[in-house]
Amino acid sequence: MKKQPPKYRFIAVFALAILLIVLVTLVLNSLGLKSYYEQQKIRSMQEAYRKIDAAAAEADYSVMENVLGDYSESDNLSIAVYDSYTTMVLVSSERDNEFLLQRLRDRLFANGDTDADVLIEEKNYSITRGKTGIEFFGYCSDNRVMVLMSTPLESMQNAAEQSNHFLILVGIVALVLGISAVVILTGKISRVYALELENEKLQHDLEEKEKQNRIQKEFVANVSHELKTPITVIRGYAEGLAEGMCQDEESRNYYAGVIVDETERMTQIVQQLLMLSKIESGQDELEKEKFCLSDMVRDVAQSMIILAEKKGVTLETDIRDGVMVNADGLKIESVIANYLSNAIHHVSDNGRIDVNLTVDDGKARVSVVNTGNPIPEAELEHIRDKFYKVDKAHSRTYGGSGIGLSIVKAVMDAHGMPYGVINHKDGVEFWFELEII
């Protein structure tokens, strides 16, 4: 599957991250910023009250005026301090003097906001939230000086809205600038990425070419090696016939028979090598079809009975009926035939070959077991190598080329199904599996 450049993915991830951050912050601002401002105002009122209370104990009105000036400017608090005995204004925020005086009258004569929520109720003061704002009303420790403070709710709402507007603006600017930066950076990354893809393709092409060259060289070398012996034999016997070494008909027939046998052996080797080379190079694609594996195993075993009987070998089958699979029938048949041929060539004298077809967990398992000597452990990993022969002298006797198990490996690898060999105490088992349908 062709890889996709990361450019648009980076842009999408970055934009989504910015939008998510802005959205979460907006929600938090809308839900919590107003409450945060209220708590800040309440703390400011309490701090101002403590300072006014300390100044009232000393009758220091200049300190009171400084407190009013500081908190009026920094926290938008309207503050008025009255003498409850004389109802005189001791100090107040000049701009809010009439407003605070009216609020004091409302407090004293119980004409205040009846719907106000009590936020804090202490011994000497209370803080409430009404329709228009937050108010502080209380007495200093001398129980004579009254303190009234007020701050409008509208300013807090405006602050929250302005904060959200500013945040949206910052988010838009960050989104535009960020996407621009990502586009520039990913443009460079995409060019590098494109070069990497080209390099990967070139590397793949080179590796594929090297693979094909290696397969061709191995094919030529293996053919040359394997055909060397039969060609030498054919030449020797042909020269013998040409030089008149065979004076009688029986000798001539023998020489001719050897030449025919070696010719057939060469033909078989070439055919097997061509099949193996096509499968390994991917030129011979699988042609899958639905077929009855039970019938195929039974037919191949039946065709081998004559060869087994010639060696005095008993060939028994235990085949489950009606096992259907989806695979390349011709190639699977060659696997079964190679297993059986291999078993017949290596079975012990007067031994036994068992051909089994079982089903377990959705898989059909074909196994061919022959009595005889187990394969040496050191040889197990090489038995599927092309032209590898455990017993070279024995293989030459029956005409084995060492290609059969290599074909099995290539066919089963192409199907992507498991196969293997198991040593038993008195013989060897070769097996493979296919998915049933």
C-alpha positions in Angstrom: 0.0 0.0 0.0 1.3 3.4 -1.0 2.2 5.6 1.9 0.5 9.0 2.2 2.5 12.2 2.8 2.1 13.5 6.4 1.5 17.1 5.4 -2.3 17.2 5.7 -2.4 15.0 8.7 -0.1 17.4 10.5 -2.2 20.4 9.6 -5.4 18.6 10.7 -3.9 17.5 14.0 -2.5 21.0 14.7 -5.8 22.7 13.9 -7.8 20.3 15.9 -5.5 20.8 18.9 -5.8 24.6 18.8 -9.6 24.5 18.4 -9.9 22.0 21.3 -7.7 24.2 23.6 -9.8 27.3 22.7 -13.1 25.5 23.1 -12.1 24.0 26.5 -10.9 27.4 27.7 -14.1 29.1 26.6 -16.2 26.6 28.4 -14.1 27.0 31.6 -14.3 30.8 31.3 -18.1 30.7 30.8 -18.6 28.4 33.7 -16.0 29.6 36.2 -14.6 33.0 35.4 -17.6 34.9 36.8 -17.4 32.9 40.0 -13.7 33.5 40.2 -14.2 37.3 39.8 -16.9 37.2 42.6 -14.5 35.4 45.0 -11.8 38.0 44.2 -14.2 40.9 45.0 -15.2 39.2 48.2 -11.6 38.8 49.3 -10.9 42.5 48.4 -13.9 43.6 50.5 -12.8 41.6 53.4 -9.2 43.0 53.2 -10.5 46.6 52.9 -12.8 46.0 55.9 -9.9 44.8 58.1 -7.9 47.8 57.2 -10.8 50.2 57.8 -11.6 48.5 61.1 -7.9 49.0 62.2 -8.0 52.6 61.2 -11.4 53.2 63.0 -9.9 51.9 66.2 -7.3 54.7 65.9 -9.7 57.2 64.5 -7.3 57.7 61.7 -9.4 58.9 58.8 -6.4 59.6 56.5 -5.7 55.8 56.5 -9.3 55.2 55.7 -9.1 57.6 52.7 -6.0 55.7 51.4 -7.8 52.4 51.7 -10.8 53.8 49.8 -8.6 55.2 47.1 -6.6 52.0 46.7 -9.5 49.6 46.5 -11.7 52.0 44.5 -9.2 52.2 41.7 -7.8 48.6 41.7 -10.9 46.6 42.5 -13.8 48.9 41.3 -15.2 49.0 44.9 -17.5 51.8 46.0 -16.9 52.3 49.7 -18.5 54.6 52.3 -17.8 54.7 56.0 -20.5 56.3 58.3 -20.8 57.2 62.0 -23.9 55.4 63.1 -24.4 57.8 66.0 -24.5 60.9 64.0 -25.2 59.4 60.5 -22.4 61.5 59.2 -20.2 60.3 56.3 -16.7 59.8 57.6 -15.1 58.9 54.2 -16.5 57.8 50.9 -15.8 57.4 47.3 -16.9 60.8 46.0 -18.2 59.5 42.7 -20.6 57.1 44.5 -21.5 59.2 47.5 -25.2 59.7 46.7 -25.6 56.0 45.6 -24.0 54.7 48.7 -26.0 57.0 50.9 -29.2 55.7 49.4 -28.0 52.1 49.8 -27.4 52.9 53.5 -30.9 54.2 53.9 -32.3 51.1 52.3 -30.3 49.0 54.6 -31.2 50.8 57.8 -34.9 51.0 56.9 -35.1 47.4 55.4 -35.8 48.6 51.9 -33.0 46.6 50.4 -33.1 43.9 47.8 -35.2 41.1 49.3 -34.1 38.6 46.7 -30.4 39.1 47.5 -28.4 35.9 48.2 -26.3 35.9 51.3 -22.7 34.9 50.4 -21.0 35.4 53.8 -22.5 36.0 57.2 -20.1 37.0 60.0 -20.6 38.5 63.4 -19.9 42.1 62.3 -20.7 42.0 58.6 -22.5 40.3 55.8 -21.8 40.0 52.1 -24.8 39.6 49.7 -25.3 39.3 46.0 -28.3 41.1 44.5 -29.6 41.7 41.0 -27.2 44.5 40.3 -24.1 43.7 42.3 -22.3 42.4 45.4 -22.6 44.4 48.6 -20.8 44.5 52.0 -22.5 45.9 55.1 -21.2 45.8 58.6 -19.9 47.5 61.7 -16.3 47.9 62.8 -15.2 46.5 66.1 -16.3 49.6 68.0 -19.9 48.9 67.0 -20.2 52.6 65.9 -18.5 52.9 62.5 -20.6 51.4 59.7 -19.0 50.2 56.4 -20.8 49.9 53.1 -19.2 48.5 50.0 -20.6 47.7 46.6 -19.4 46.5 43.2 -21.5 45.9 40.1 -22.1 42.5 38.6 -22.1 44.0 35.2 -18.4 44.7 35.3 -17.7 41.0 36.1 -19.9 39.8 33.2 -18.2 42.3 30.9 -14.8 41.1 32.0 -15.8 37.4 31.3 -17.2 38.3 27.9 -14.1 40.4 27.0 -11.9 37.5 28.1 -13.8 35.1 25.9 -13.6 37.5 22.9 -9.9 38.0 23.4 -9.4 34.3 23.7 -11.3 33.7 20.4 -9.2 36.3 18.7 -5.9 34.8 20.1 -7.1 31.4 19.0 -7.8 32.6 15.4 -4.4 34.3 15.2 -2.7 31.2 16.6 -4.6 29.0 14.2 -3.7 31.1 11.2 0.0 31.5 12.2 0.3 27.9 13.3 -1.2 26.5 10.1 1.0 28.7 8.0 4.1 27.5 9.9 2.9 23.9 9.6 2.4 24.3 5.8 5.9 25.7 5.4 7.5 23.0 7.6 5.5 20.1 6.1 6.3 21.4 2.6 9.9 20.7 3.3 9.1 17.5 5.1 7.0 16.4 2.1 9.8 16.9 -0.3 12.1 14.9 2.0 9.3 12.3 2.3 8.9 12.1 -1.5 12.7 11.6 -1.9 12.5 8.8 0.7 9.7 7.1 -1.2 11.7 7.3 -4.4 14.7 5.9 -2.6 12.6 3.1 -1.2 11.2 2.3 -4.6 14.7 2.4 -6.1 16.0 0.2 -3.3 13.1 -2.2 -3.8 13.7 -2.4 -7.5 17.4 -3.0 -7.0 16.7 -5.7 -4.4 14.2 -7.3 -6.8 16.7 -7.2 -9.6 19.4 -8.7 -7.4 16.9 -11.4 -6.3 16.1 -12.3 -9.9 19.8 -12.4 -10.8 20.5 -14.5 -7.8 17.7 -16.9 -8.7 18.9 -17.1 -12.3 22.5 -17.8 -11.2 21.4 -20.4 -8.7 19.2 -22.0 -11.3 22.0 -22.2 -13.9 24.5 -23.4 -11.2 22.1 -26.0 -9.9 21.2 -27.3 -13.3 24.8 -27.5 -14.4 25.7 -29.4 -11.2 22.7 -31.7 -11.2 22.9 -32.5 -15.0 26.6 -33.1 -15.0 26.4 -36.7 -13.8 23.6 -37.9 -16.2 25.3 -36.2 -19.1 28.5 -37.9 -18.3 26.8 -41.2 -18.1 24.9 -40.7 -21.3 28.1 -39.7 -23.1 30.0 -42.6 -21.8 27.4 -45.2 -22.8 26.8 -43.4 -26.2 30.5 -43.5 -26.9 30.5 -47.2 -26.0 27.8 -47.9 -28.5 29.5 -45.8 -31.2 32.8 -47.6 -30.7 31.2 -51.0 -31.0 31.8 -52.1 -27.4 28.4 -53.9 -27.4 28.7 -56.8 -29.8 25.5 -58.6 -28.6 22.0 -57.4 -28.6 21.6 -57.7 -24.8 24.5 -55.4 -24.2 23.2 -52.9 -26.7 19.8 -53.0 -25.1 21.4 -52.4 -21.7 23.4 -49.4 -22.9 20.4 -48.0 -24.7 18.2 -48.5 -21.5 20.8 -46.6 -19.4 20.8 -43.7 -21.8 16.9 -43.6 -21.8 16.8 -43.7 -18.0 19.3 -40.9 -17.6 17.5 -38.8 -20.3 14.2 -39.2 -18.4 16.0 -38.3 -15.2 17.3 -35.1 -16.8 13.9 -34.2 -18.1 12.4 -34.6 -14.6 15.1 -32.5 -13.1 14.6 -29.7 -15.6 10.8 -29.8 -15.2 11.1 -29.6 -11.4 13.6 -26.8 -11.6 11.5 -24.8 -13.9 8.5 -25.2 -11.6 10.5 -24.3 -8.6 12.1 -21.3 -10.3 8.7 -19.9 -11.4 7.2 -20.3 -7.9 10.1 -18.7 -6.1 10.3 -15.8 -8.6 6.5 -15.1 -8.4 6.0 -15.8 -12.1 3.8 -18.9 -11.4 0.9 -17.4 -9.4 -1.5 -19.6 -7.4 -4.6 -20.6 -9.2 -6.9 -21.4 -6.3 -10.0 -23.6 -6.7 -12.3 -25.5 -4.5 -11.7 -29.3 -4.5 -12.0 -32.4 -2.4 -8.6 -32.9 -0.6 -9.8 -36.4 0.5 -10.2 -37.6 -3.1 -6.8 -36.1 -4.1 -4.9 -37.7 -1.3 -6.6 -41.0 -1.9 -5.8 -40.9 -5.7 -2.2 -40.0 -5.3 -1.7 -42.8 -2.7 -3.4 -45.3 -5.0 -1.0 -44.3 -7.8 2.0 -45.0 -5.6 0.9 -48.4 -4.4 2.6 -50.2 -7.3 6.0 -48.5 -6.4 5.5 -49.5 -2.8 4.7 -53.1 -3.6 7.8 -53.4 -5.7 9.8 -52.6 -2.6 7.8 -54.9 -0.5 6.4 -52.0 1.5 2.9 -51.8 3.0 1.1 -48.5 2.2 -2.0 -47.8 4.4 -4.3 -44.9 4.3 -6.6 -43.3 7.0 -8.4 -40.5 5.1 -11.3 -38.5 6.4 -14.0 -38.2 3.7 -15.4 -35.0 2.2 -12.7 -32.6 3.3 -13.0 -29.5 1.0 -10.3 -26.9 0.6 -9.6 -23.8 -1.5 -6.0 -24.0 -2.9 -4.0 -24.5 -6.1 -4.9 -28.1 -6.8 -2.0 -29.0 -9.1 0.6 -27.6 -6.7 -0.9 -29.3 -3.7 -1.0 -32.6 -5.6 2.7 -32.2 -6.3 3.3 -31.7 -2.5 1.5 -35.0 -1.7 3.3 -36.8 -4.5 6.7 -35.5 -3.4 6.0 -36.6 0.2 4.9 -40.1 -0.9 7.8 -40.5 -3.3 10.2 -39.4 -0.7 8.7 -41.9 1.8 8.9 -44.8 -0.7 12.6 -44.0 -1.4 13.5 -43.8 2.3 11.3 -46.4 3.9 13.0 -49.3 5.6 13.0 -52.7 3.8 9.6 -54.4 4.2 8.5 -51.3 6.1 5.3 -49.4 6.3 4.0 -46.1 5.0 0.9 -44.4 6.5 -1.0 -41.7 4.7 -3.4 -39.8 7.0 -5.9 -36.9 6.5 -7.4 -35.5 9.7 -9.3 -32.3 10.6 -8.8 -30.2 13.7 -9.8 -26.6 14.5 -10.8 -25.8 11.0 -7.6 -27.1 9.4 -7.0 -30.3 7.3 -3.7 -32.0 8.1 -2.1 -34.4 5.6 0.8 -36.5 7.0 3.0 -39.2 5.4 4.8 -41.4 7.9 7.4 -44.0 6.8 9.3 -46.4 9.0 13.1 -46.2 8.8 16.0 -44.2 10.3 15.2 -40.8 11.6 16.8 -37.8 9.9 19.9 -36.6 11.8 19.1 -33.4 13.8 22.0 -31.6 12.1 20.4 -32.3 8.7 16.8 -31.2 9.5 17.2 -27.6 8.8 18.8 -28.3 5.3 16.5 -30.9 3.9 14.4 -28.3 2.0 17.5 -26.7 0.4 17.6 -27.3 -3.3 19.7 -30.3 -4.3 20.4 -31.2 -0.6 20.6 -34.9 0.0 20.9 -36.5 3.4 22.2 -39.8 1.9 23.8 -38.9 -1.5 24.7 -42.4 -2.4 21.2 -43.7 -1.7 19.6 -40.7 -3.5 21.7 -41.5 -6.6 20.6 -45.1 -6.5 16.9 -44.3 -6.7 17.4 -41.2 -8.9 16.5 -38.5 -6.4 17.4 -35.0 -7.3 17.0 -33.2 -3.9 14.4 -30.8 -5.4 11.2 -32.4 -4.2 11.1 -31.0 -0.7 12.2 -27.6 -2.1 9.1 -27.6 -4.2 7.0 -28.5 -1.1 8.6 -25.5 0.7 7.9 -23.1 -2.2 4.3 -24.3 -2.7 3.3 -24.1 1.0 5.1 -20.7 1.5 3.1 -19.4 -1.5 -0.1 -20.6 0.2 1.0 -19.2 3.5 0.2 -22.5 5.3 2.3 -24.5 7.8 4.3 -27.6 7.0 7.1 -29.6 8.6 8.9 -32.8 9.5 8.9 -34.8 12.7 11.3 -37.5 13.7 9.8 -40.5 15.4 11.6 -43.3 17.2 11.2 -45.7 14.2 10.6 -43.4 11.3 9.9 -39.9 9.9 6.7 -37.9 9.4 6.2 -35.2 6.8 3.0 -33.0 7.1 1.2 -29.9 5.8 -2.0 -28.1 6.6 -4.7 -26.3 4.7 -7.8 -24.3 5.7 -11.0 -26.2 5.2 -14.1 -24.6 3.7 
